[in-house]
Amino acid sequence: QVQLVESGGGSVQPGGSLKLSCTTSGFILDGYAIDWWRQAPGKEREGVSCISGSSDRSSVDADFVKGRFTVSRDSANNAVHLHMNNLKPEDTAVYYCAVDSADCDGFGRTPWASGPYDYWGQGTQVNVSS
């Protein structure tokens, strides 16, 4: 079964940084839009960032991460990374990646459970606390 795999989570202090990775052995990620989502305890899963599958590699970012998080592709390693800087306690969550069949159209507005998102991974835990 094709599935994405997230890695890179961990525990950091406020203001710290982490780099999350999304990989798969099932297909080539280039050409597919890839989303990052997160879910905190007791809260709905929310969209973080989406990187387009088009050659311009444009991205859509949630307001709460603009200026702090950056999504990028690593074609050599068939990966998509989420670079997280200036982390805050409210960033604590399980982070997931998924294929976005709408190429980021509607990202952030379409609920994760009913949207065009597939091949979810198991997630990676990020904890931000002092």
ChimeraX commands (.cxc) that place a marker at each C-alpha (Angstrom):
marker #1 position 0.00,0.00,0.00 radius 0.5
marker #1 position 1.42,3.37,-1.01 radius 0.5
marker #1 position 1.93,5.66,1.95 radius 0.5
marker #1 position 3.93,8.72,2.82 radius 0.5
marker #1 position 6.33,8.63,5.78 radius 0.5
marker #1 position 7.02,11.61,8.02 radius 0.5
marker #1 position 10.14,12.01,10.14 radius 0.5
marker #1 position 12.15,14.63,11.97 radius 0.5
marker #1 position 9.87,15.44,14.87 radius 0.5
marker #1 position 11.13,15.88,18.41 radius 0.5
marker #1 position 11.18,18.13,21.44 radius 0.5
marker #1 position 12.54,21.67,21.30 radius 0.5
marker #1 position 12.40,24.82,23.37 radius 0.5
marker #1 position 10.45,27.87,22.23 radius 0.5
marker #1 position 12.39,29.70,19.57 radius 0.5
marker #1 position 14.03,26.51,18.37 radius 0.5
marker #1 position 13.98,24.88,14.93 radius 0.5
marker #1 position 13.17,21.52,13.39 radius 0.5
marker #1 position 13.17,20.11,9.87 radius 0.5
marker #1 position 10.47,17.59,9.06 radius 0.5
marker #1 position 10.72,15.26,6.09 radius 0.5
marker #1 position 8.07,13.56,4.00 radius 0.5
marker #1 position 9.22,10.63,1.88 radius 0.5
marker #1 position 7.90,7.55,0.13 radius 0.5
marker #1 position 9.23,4.58,-1.76 radius 0.5
marker #1 position 5.99,4.15,-3.69 radius 0.5
marker #1 position 6.25,6.92,-6.27 radius 0.5
marker #1 position 8.18,10.05,-7.25 radius 0.5
marker #1 position 7.00,13.05,-5.25 radius 0.5
marker #1 position 8.04,15.56,-7.92 radius 0.5
marker #1 position 4.99,16.51,-9.94 radius 0.5
marker #1 position 2.60,16.00,-7.02 radius 0.5
marker #1 position 1.42,18.73,-4.69 radius 0.5
marker #1 position 2.33,17.79,-1.12 radius 0.5
marker #1 position 0.63,19.18,1.97 radius 0.5
marker #1 position 1.73,19.45,5.55 radius 0.5
marker #1 position -1.02,19.27,8.16 radius 0.5
marker #1 position -0.96,19.16,11.94 radius 0.5
marker #1 position -3.24,18.04,14.72 radius 0.5
marker #1 position -2.95,19.12,18.34 radius 0.5
marker #1 position -4.66,17.20,21.15 radius 0.5
marker #1 position -8.36,17.92,21.20 radius 0.5
marker #1 position -8.24,20.02,18.04 radius 0.5
marker #1 position -9.15,19.55,14.41 radius 0.5
marker #1 position -6.43,18.74,11.89 radius 0.5
marker #1 position -5.37,21.97,10.20 radius 0.5
marker #1 position -3.41,22.76,7.06 radius 0.5
marker #1 position 0.10,24.14,7.52 radius 0.5
marker #1 position 1.67,24.42,4.07 radius 0.5
marker #1 position 1.19,23.11,0.55 radius 0.5
marker #1 position 3.83,23.00,-2.18 radius 0.5
marker #1 position 2.57,22.82,-5.73 radius 0.5
marker #1 position 3.39,20.00,-8.11 radius 0.5
marker #1 position 4.01,22.51,-10.91 radius 0.5
marker #1 position 7.49,23.53,-11.97 radius 0.5
marker #1 position 7.27,26.88,-10.15 radius 0.5
marker #1 position 7.02,25.01,-6.83 radius 0.5
marker #1 position 4.83,27.73,-5.42 radius 0.5
marker #1 position 3.47,27.25,-1.93 radius 0.5
marker #1 position 0.45,28.15,0.14 radius 0.5
marker #1 position 1.07,28.72,3.84 radius 0.5
marker #1 position -1.29,29.14,6.76 radius 0.5
marker #1 position -1.21,32.59,8.31 radius 0.5
marker #1 position 0.01,31.22,11.61 radius 0.5
marker #1 position 3.26,29.93,10.06 radius 0.5
marker #1 position 4.08,32.68,7.58 radius 0.5
marker #1 position 7.56,33.99,8.20 radius 0.5
marker #1 position 8.45,30.99,10.36 radius 0.5
marker #1 position 7.92,27.80,8.31 radius 0.5
marker #1 position 9.10,27.06,4.79 radius 0.5
marker #1 position 8.25,24.06,2.62 radius 0.5
marker #1 position 10.74,22.82,0.03 radius 0.5
marker #1 position 11.43,19.90,-2.30 radius 0.5
marker #1 position 14.46,17.64,-2.21 radius 0.5
marker #1 position 14.27,15.81,-5.53 radius 0.5
marker #1 position 17.55,13.95,-5.04 radius 0.5
marker #1 position 16.09,12.23,-1.98 radius 0.5
marker #1 position 12.47,12.08,-3.15 radius 0.5
marker #1 position 11.42,14.17,-0.19 radius 0.5
marker #1 position 9.51,17.28,0.79 radius 0.5
marker #1 position 10.75,19.15,3.85 radius 0.5
marker #1 position 9.05,21.48,6.30 radius 0.5
marker #1 position 11.58,23.86,7.81 radius 0.5
marker #1 position 10.22,25.17,11.09 radius 0.5
marker #1 position 11.87,28.13,12.80 radius 0.5
marker #1 position 10.99,30.22,15.84 radius 0.5
marker #1 position 8.80,27.44,17.16 radius 0.5
marker #1 position 6.12,28.27,19.70 radius 0.5
marker #1 position 4.36,26.09,22.28 radius 0.5
marker #1 position 1.19,26.31,20.18 radius 0.5
marker #1 position 3.04,24.52,17.36 radius 0.5
marker #1 position 2.98,21.35,19.45 radius 0.5
marker #1 position 1.12,18.74,17.41 radius 0.5
marker #1 position 1.44,15.63,15.31 radius 0.5
marker #1 position 2.50,16.68,11.81 radius 0.5
marker #1 position 1.31,14.79,8.74 radius 0.5
marker #1 position 2.01,14.99,5.03 radius 0.5
marker #1 position -0.38,14.06,2.25 radius 0.5
marker #1 position -0.73,14.20,-1.53 radius 0.5
marker #1 position -2.97,17.07,-2.63 radius 0.5
marker #1 position -4.85,16.15,-5.79 radius 0.5
marker #1 position -6.09,19.73,-6.20 radius 0.5
marker #1 position -2.55,21.15,-6.43 radius 0.5
marker #1 position -3.11,23.36,-3.37 radius 0.5
marker #1 position -6.39,24.80,-4.68 radius 0.5
marker #1 position -8.61,25.21,-1.64 radius 0.5
marker #1 position -5.83,24.32,0.77 radius 0.5
marker #1 position -6.59,25.72,4.18 radius 0.5
marker #1 position -10.30,26.00,3.40 radius 0.5
marker #1 position -11.20,22.39,2.64 radius 0.5
marker #1 position -11.51,20.05,5.63 radius 0.5
marker #1 position -8.87,17.37,5.71 radius 0.5
marker #1 position -11.31,14.48,5.98 radius 0.5
marker #1 position -13.38,15.43,2.92 radius 0.5
marker #1 position -10.79,17.10,0.73 radius 0.5
marker #1 position -8.67,15.78,-2.13 radius 0.5
marker #1 position -5.91,14.56,0.22 radius 0.5
marker #1 position -4.53,11.07,0.13 radius 0.5
marker #1 position -1.71,8.73,1.13 radius 0.5
marker #1 position -1.51,10.11,4.64 radius 0.5
marker #1 position 1.44,9.05,6.72 radius 0.5
marker #1 position 1.42,8.10,10.41 radius 0.5
marker #1 position 2.66,11.51,11.48 radius 0.5
marker #1 position 5.60,12.77,13.49 radius 0.5
marker #1 position 5.26,14.36,16.93 radius 0.5
marker #1 position 6.56,17.89,17.57 radius 0.5
marker #1 position 6.72,19.17,21.13 radius 0.5
marker #1 position 7.64,22.76,21.94 radius 0.5
marker #1 position 8.05,23.58,25.60 radius 0.5
marker #1 position 10.47,25.11,28.03 radius 0.5
marker link #1:1,2 radius 0.2
marker link #1:2,3 radius 0.2
marker link #1:3,4 radius 0.2
marker link #1:4,5 radius 0.2
marker link #1:5,6 radius 0.2
marker link #1:6,7 radius 0.2
marker link #1:7,8 radius 0.2
marker link #1:8,9 radius 0.2
marker link #1:9,10 radius 0.2
marker link #1:10,11 radius 0.2
marker link #1:11,12 radius 0.2
marker link #1:12,13 radius 0.2
marker link #1:13,14 radius 0.2
marker link #1:14,15 radius 0.2
marker link #1:15,16 radius 0.2
marker link #1:16,17 radius 0.2
marker link #1:17,18 radius 0.2
marker link #1:18,19 radius 0.2
marker link #1:19,20 radius 0.2
marker link #1:20,21 radius 0.2
marker link #1:21,22 radius 0.2
marker link #1:22,23 radius 0.2
marker link #1:23,24 radius 0.2
marker link #1:24,25 radius 0.2
marker link #1:25,26 radius 0.2
marker link #1:26,27 radius 0.2
marker link #1:27,28 radius 0.2
marker link #1:28,29 radius 0.2
marker link #1:29,30 radius 0.2
marker link #1:30,31 radius 0.2
marker link #1:31,32 radius 0.2
marker link #1:32,33 radius 0.2
marker link #1:33,34 radius 0.2
marker link #1:34,35 radius 0.2
marker link #1:35,36 radius 0.2
marker link #1:36,37 radius 0.2
marker link #1:37,38 radius 0.2
marker link #1:38,39 radius 0.2
marker link #1:39,40 radius 0.2
marker link #1:40,41 radius 0.2
marker link #1:41,42 radius 0.2
marker link #1:42,43 radius 0.2
marker link #1:43,44 radius 0.2
marker link #1:44,45 radius 0.2
marker link #1:45,46 radius 0.2
marker link #1:46,47 radius 0.2
marker link #1:47,48 radius 0.2
marker link #1:48,49 radius 0.2
marker link #1:49,50 radius 0.2
marker link #1:50,51 radius 0.2
marker link #1:51,52 radius 0.2
marker link #1:52,53 radius 0.2
marker link #1:53,54 radius 0.2
marker link #1:54,55 radius 0.2
marker link #1:55,56 radius 0.2
marker link #1:56,57 radius 0.2
marker link #1:57,58 radius 0.2
marker link #1:58,59 radius 0.2
marker link #1:59,60 radius 0.2
marker link #1:60,61 radius 0.2
marker link #1:61,62 radius 0.2
marker link #1:62,63 radius 0.2
marker link #1:63,64 radius 0.2
marker link #1:64,65 radius 0.2
marker link #1:65,66 radius 0.2
marker link #1:66,67 radius 0.2
marker link #1:67,68 radius 0.2
marker link #1:68,69 radius 0.2
marker link #1:69,70 radius 0.2
marker link #1:70,71 radius 0.2
marker link #1:71,72 radius 0.2
marker link #1:72,73 radius 0.2
marker link #1:73,74 radius 0.2
marker link #1:74,75 radius 0.2
marker link #1:75,76 radius 0.2
marker link #1:76,77 radius 0.2
marker link #1:77,78 radius 0.2
marker link #1:78,79 radius 0.2
marker link #1:79,80 radius 0.2
marker link #1:80,81 radius 0.2
marker link #1:81,82 radius 0.2
marker link #1:82,83 radius 0.2
marker link #1:83,84 radius 0.2
marker link #1:84,85 radius 0.2
marker link #1:85,86 radius 0.2
marker link #1:86,87 radius 0.2
marker link #1:87,88 radius 0.2
marker link #1:88,89 radius 0.2
marker link #1:89,90 radius 0.2
marker link #1:90,91 radius 0.2
marker link #1:91,92 radius 0.2
marker link #1:92,93 radius 0.2
marker link #1:93,94 radius 0.2
marker link #1:94,95 radius 0.2
marker link #1:95,96 radius 0.2
marker link #1:96,97 radius 0.2
marker link #1:97,98 radius 0.2
marker link #1:98,99 radius 0.2
marker link #1:99,100 radius 0.2
marker link #1:100,101 radius 0.2
marker link #1:101,102 radius 0.2
marker link #1:102,103 radius 0.2
marker link #1:103,104 radius 0.2
marker link #1:104,105 radius 0.2
marker link #1:105,106 radius 0.2
marker link #1:106,107 radius 0.2
marker link #1:107,108 radius 0.2
marker link #1:108,109 radius 0.2
marker link #1:109,110 radius 0.2
marker link #1:110,111 radius 0.2
marker link #1:111,112 radius 0.2
marker link #1:112,113 radius 0.2
marker link #1:113,114 radius 0.2
marker link #1:114,115 radius 0.2
marker link #1:115,116 radius 0.2
marker link #1:116,117 radius 0.2
marker link #1:117,118 radius 0.2
marker link #1:118,119 radius 0.2
marker link #1:119,120 radius 0.2
marker link #1:120,121 radius 0.2
marker link #1:121,122 radius 0.2
marker link #1:122,123 radius 0.2
marker link #1:123,124 radius 0.2
marker link #1:124,125 radius 0.2
marker link #1:125,126 radius 0.2
marker link #1:126,127 radius 0.2
marker link #1:127,128 radius 0.2
marker link #1:128,129 radius 0.2
marker link #1:129,130 radius 0.2
view
